[in-house]
Amino acid sequence: MKILLVDGTVLGRKTGVVLEKVQQYLEETKCGFEFELVSLADAEHAIVDGRPFDQYPESMQQLVTKIQEADGYIIASPIFQGSIPGVLKNVFDMLHPKAMRYKPVSMIGNGGTYQHHLVIENQLKPILDYFRCLVTPNYVYTHRDHFNENNELVDEDVLARLQEMARVFVHYAEMGPKLRPQDALDQGHEE
Ligand SMILES: Cc1cc2nc3c(=O)[nH]c(=O)nc-3n(C[C@H](O)[C@H](O)[C@H](O)COP(=O)(O)O)c2cc1C
Protein backbone atom coordinates (compact mmCIF):
# COMPACT_ATOMS: atom_id res chain seq x y z
CA MET A 1 0.00 0.00 0.00
CA LYS A 2 1.57 3.26 -1.17
CA ILE A 3 0.62 6.38 0.79
CA LEU A 4 1.56 9.88 -0.36
CA LEU A 5 2.00 12.72 2.09
CA VAL A 6 1.22 15.70 -0.13
CA ASP A 7 2.58 19.12 0.78
CA GLY A 8 0.05 21.29 -1.05
CA THR A 9 2.05 24.44 -1.51
CA VAL A 10 5.03 25.81 -3.38
CA LEU A 11 5.92 28.28 -0.63
CA GLY A 12 6.37 27.91 3.10
CA ARG A 13 7.78 25.16 5.29
CA LYS A 14 5.27 24.40 8.04
CA THR A 15 3.04 22.01 6.08
CA GLY A 16 6.13 19.93 5.26
CA VAL A 17 7.17 19.89 8.91
CA VAL A 18 3.73 18.64 9.96
CA LEU A 19 3.80 15.92 7.32
CA GLU A 20 7.19 14.67 8.51
CA LYS A 21 5.68 14.25 11.97
CA VAL A 22 2.63 12.44 10.57
CA GLN A 23 4.90 10.10 8.61
CA GLN A 24 6.70 9.27 11.87
CA TYR A 25 3.38 8.51 13.59
CA LEU A 26 2.20 6.38 10.65
CA GLU A 27 5.42 4.39 10.70
CA GLU A 28 5.09 3.88 14.44
CA THR A 29 1.78 2.07 13.86
CA LYS A 30 3.83 -0.69 12.13
CA CYS A 31 1.18 -0.85 9.42
CA GLY A 32 3.79 -1.82 6.84
CA PHE A 33 2.64 0.72 4.25
CA GLU A 34 5.11 2.54 2.03
CA PHE A 35 5.21 6.32 2.53
CA GLU A 36 6.46 9.12 0.32
CA LEU A 37 6.43 12.83 1.05
CA VAL A 38 5.65 14.77 -2.12
CA SER A 39 5.88 18.54 -2.29
CA LEU A 40 4.13 20.54 -4.99
CA ALA A 41 7.19 22.80 -4.82
CA ASP A 42 9.21 20.08 -6.57
CA ALA A 43 7.15 20.24 -9.75
CA GLU A 44 6.77 22.82 -12.47
CA HIS A 45 3.09 23.74 -12.74
CA ALA A 46 1.04 24.88 -15.70
CA ILE A 47 -2.56 26.01 -15.57
CA VAL A 48 -4.88 23.13 -16.45
CA ASP A 49 -6.26 24.39 -19.75
CA GLY A 50 -7.37 21.28 -21.59
CA ARG A 51 -4.15 20.63 -23.52
CA PRO A 52 -3.17 16.96 -24.04
CA PHE A 53 -1.61 15.39 -20.94
CA ASP A 54 1.79 14.96 -22.56
CA GLN A 55 2.05 18.71 -23.22
CA TYR A 56 2.17 19.63 -19.52
CA PRO A 57 5.60 20.01 -17.86
CA GLU A 58 7.14 16.59 -17.36
CA SER A 59 7.44 17.02 -13.58
CA MET A 60 3.73 17.89 -13.41
CA GLN A 61 2.85 14.76 -15.42
CA GLN A 62 4.97 12.68 -13.03
CA LEU A 63 3.30 14.27 -10.00
CA VAL A 64 -0.20 13.61 -11.32
CA THR A 65 0.67 10.02 -12.29
CA LYS A 66 2.14 9.43 -8.84
CA ILE A 67 -1.02 10.76 -7.18
CA GLN A 68 -3.29 8.66 -9.41
CA GLU A 69 -1.32 5.48 -8.68
CA ALA A 70 -1.15 5.92 -4.89
CA ASP A 71 -3.49 4.12 -2.50
CA GLY A 72 -4.07 6.95 -0.04
CA TYR A 73 -3.06 10.44 0.95
CA ILE A 74 -2.32 12.75 3.80
CA ILE A 75 -2.88 16.21 2.33
CA ALA A 76 -1.48 19.26 4.09
CA SER A 77 -2.51 22.69 2.88
CA PRO A 78 -1.72 26.18 4.06
CA ILE A 79 -4.60 28.64 4.17
CA PHE A 80 -4.22 31.30 1.50
CA GLN A 81 -6.83 34.09 1.19
CA GLY A 82 -9.34 32.09 3.19
CA SER A 83 -8.94 29.04 0.94
CA ILE A 84 -6.51 26.41 -0.32
CA PRO A 85 -3.61 27.49 -2.57
CA GLY A 86 -4.47 27.77 -6.25
CA VAL A 87 -1.66 25.40 -7.14
CA LEU A 88 -3.27 22.62 -5.09
CA LYS A 89 -6.66 23.17 -6.74
CA ASN A 90 -4.90 23.15 -10.12
CA VAL A 91 -3.46 19.71 -9.35
CA PHE A 92 -6.92 18.45 -8.37
CA ASP A 93 -8.24 19.80 -11.70
CA MET A 94 -5.66 17.67 -13.51
CA LEU A 95 -6.75 14.39 -11.87
CA HIS A 96 -9.09 11.85 -13.39
CA PRO A 97 -12.37 12.12 -11.42
CA LYS A 98 -12.04 8.50 -10.34
CA ALA A 99 -8.35 8.68 -9.47
CA MET A 100 -8.90 8.98 -5.73
CA ARG A 101 -12.20 7.12 -5.45
CA TYR A 102 -12.52 5.11 -2.23
CA LYS A 103 -8.98 6.02 -1.26
CA PRO A 104 -8.36 7.25 2.29
CA VAL A 105 -7.44 10.87 2.91
CA SER A 106 -6.56 12.76 6.06
CA MET A 107 -6.44 16.56 5.88
CA ILE A 108 -4.20 19.05 7.62
CA GLY A 109 -4.54 22.83 7.41
CA ASN A 110 -2.02 25.42 8.51
CA GLY A 111 -2.88 29.05 8.88
CA GLY A 112 -1.84 32.33 10.39
CA THR A 113 -5.19 32.97 12.06
CA TYR A 114 -7.37 30.74 14.24
CA GLN A 115 -10.45 32.19 12.53
CA HIS A 116 -9.73 30.06 9.47
CA HIS A 117 -9.70 26.64 11.08
CA LEU A 118 -12.87 25.62 9.19
CA VAL A 119 -11.42 26.39 5.75
CA ILE A 120 -10.22 22.80 5.43
CA GLU A 121 -13.62 21.44 6.42
CA ASN A 122 -15.54 23.83 4.16
CA GLN A 123 -13.27 24.02 1.12
CA LEU A 124 -10.88 21.08 0.91
CA LYS A 125 -13.30 18.42 2.11
CA PRO A 126 -16.00 19.13 -0.54
CA ILE A 127 -13.40 18.59 -3.26
CA LEU A 128 -12.40 15.27 -1.70
CA ASP A 129 -16.08 14.36 -1.37
CA TYR A 130 -16.48 15.01 -5.11
CA PHE A 131 -13.67 12.50 -5.67
CA ARG A 132 -15.48 10.15 -3.25
CA CYS A 133 -12.44 9.80 -1.03
CA LEU A 134 -12.65 8.08 2.33
CA VAL A 135 -12.00 11.24 4.35
CA THR A 136 -11.14 10.41 7.94
CA PRO A 137 -13.26 12.09 10.61
CA ASN A 138 -10.06 13.46 12.11
CA TYR A 139 -8.35 16.44 10.56
CA VAL A 140 -5.87 18.78 12.19
CA TYR A 141 -5.47 22.54 12.00
CA THR A 142 -2.13 23.99 12.94
CA HIS A 143 -1.26 27.62 13.61
CA ARG A 144 2.07 29.39 13.77
CA ASP A 145 1.76 29.40 17.61
CA HIS A 146 2.16 25.61 17.54
CA PHE A 147 5.72 25.89 16.19
CA ASN A 148 8.85 27.11 17.93
CA GLU A 149 11.30 29.63 16.47
CA ASN A 150 13.04 26.81 14.57
CA ASN A 151 9.77 25.87 12.84
CA GLU A 152 9.51 22.67 14.91
CA LEU A 153 6.01 21.51 15.81
CA VAL A 154 5.93 21.59 19.61
CA ASP A 155 2.30 21.90 20.70
CA GLU A 156 1.45 18.73 22.65
CA ASP A 157 -2.27 18.84 21.88
CA VAL A 158 -1.63 19.17 18.14
CA LEU A 159 0.91 16.35 18.25
CA ALA A 160 -1.63 14.10 20.00
CA ARG A 161 -4.27 14.96 17.39
CA LEU A 162 -1.87 14.11 14.57
CA GLN A 163 -1.01 10.80 16.19
CA GLU A 164 -4.68 9.90 16.58
CA MET A 165 -5.34 10.95 12.98
CA ALA A 166 -2.53 8.64 11.82
CA ARG A 167 -4.03 5.74 13.80
CA VAL A 168 -7.48 6.22 12.27
CA PHE A 169 -6.02 6.76 8.79
CA VAL A 170 -4.41 3.30 8.83
CA HIS A 171 -7.82 1.68 9.44
CA TYR A 172 -9.41 3.70 6.61
CA ALA A 173 -6.52 2.70 4.34
CA GLU A 174 -7.19 -0.98 5.03
CA MET A 175 -10.84 -0.49 4.03
CA GLY A 176 -10.02 1.16 0.66
CA PRO A 177 -8.98 -1.89 -1.44
CA LYS A 178 -12.15 -3.77 -0.46
CA LEU A 179 -14.27 -0.94 -1.89
CA ARG A 180 -12.33 -0.12 -5.05
CA PRO A 181 -13.50 -1.69 -8.34
CA GLN A 182 -10.81 -3.25 -10.54
CA ASP A 183 -11.65 -0.96 -13.48
CA ALA A 184 -11.22 2.13 -11.34
CA LEU A 185 -10.24 4.49 -14.17
CA ASP A 186 -12.11 2.87 -17.05
CA GLN A 187 -15.04 5.25 -17.17
CA GLY A 188 -14.79 8.97 -17.75
CA HIS A 189 -16.29 11.97 -16.00
CA GLU A 190 -19.61 11.65 -14.26
CA GLU A 191 -21.64 13.66 -11.79
C1 LIG B 1 -0.73 34.63 0.03
C2 LIG B 1 -1.00 34.24 1.46
C3 LIG B 1 -2.29 34.31 1.93
C4 LIG B 1 -2.58 33.91 3.24
N1 LIG B 1 -3.86 33.94 3.66
C5 LIG B 1 -4.18 33.45 4.88
C6 LIG B 1 -5.52 33.39 5.31
O1 LIG B 1 -6.44 33.78 4.63
N2 LIG B 1 -5.77 32.85 6.52
C7 LIG B 1 -4.79 32.38 7.34
O2 LIG B 1 -5.09 31.85 8.43
N3 LIG B 1 -3.48 32.45 6.97
C8 LIG B 1 -3.16 32.97 5.76
N4 LIG B 1 -1.87 33.03 5.36
C9 LIG B 1 -0.84 32.52 6.25
C10 LIG B 1 -0.42 31.13 5.85
O3 LIG B 1 -1.46 30.21 5.95
C11 LIG B 1 0.72 30.75 6.77
O4 LIG B 1 1.68 31.76 6.68
C12 LIG B 1 1.36 29.51 6.34
O5 LIG B 1 0.52 28.41 6.46
C13 LIG B 1 2.53 29.33 7.29
O6 LIG B 1 3.45 28.51 6.70
P1 LIG B 1 4.96 28.96 6.53
O7 LIG B 1 5.41 29.63 7.77
O8 LIG B 1 5.63 27.68 6.28
O9 LIG B 1 4.94 29.89 5.36
C14 LIG B 1 -1.54 33.46 4.09
C15 LIG B 1 -0.23 33.44 3.60
C16 LIG B 1 0.04 33.81 2.31
C17 LIG B 1 1.46 33.72 1.80
The ligand as an ORCA input file, in Angstrom:
! r2SCAN-3c Opt
* xyz 0 1
  C      -0.726     34.628      0.025
  C      -1.000     34.243      1.459
  C      -2.289     34.312      1.932
  C      -2.575     33.908      3.236
  N      -3.858     33.938      3.661
  C      -4.175     33.454      4.878
  C      -5.516     33.385      5.305
  O      -6.438     33.778      4.625
  N      -5.768     32.847      6.523
  C      -4.785     32.375      7.344
  O      -5.086     31.853      8.429
  N      -3.483     32.450      6.970
  C      -3.158     32.969      5.759
  N      -1.870     33.031      5.359
  C      -0.836     32.523      6.251
  C      -0.422     31.131      5.852
  O      -1.458     30.206      5.947
  C       0.721     30.746      6.767
  O       1.680     31.756      6.676
  C       1.358     29.510      6.344
  O       0.516     28.407      6.458
  C       2.534     29.330      7.288
  O       3.454     28.509      6.705
  P       4.957     28.963      6.527
  O       5.412     29.634      7.771
  O       5.626     27.678      6.282
  O       4.943     29.894      5.362
  C      -1.538     33.459      4.089
  C      -0.226     33.438      3.599
  C       0.040     33.805      2.307
  C       1.463     33.722      1.795
*
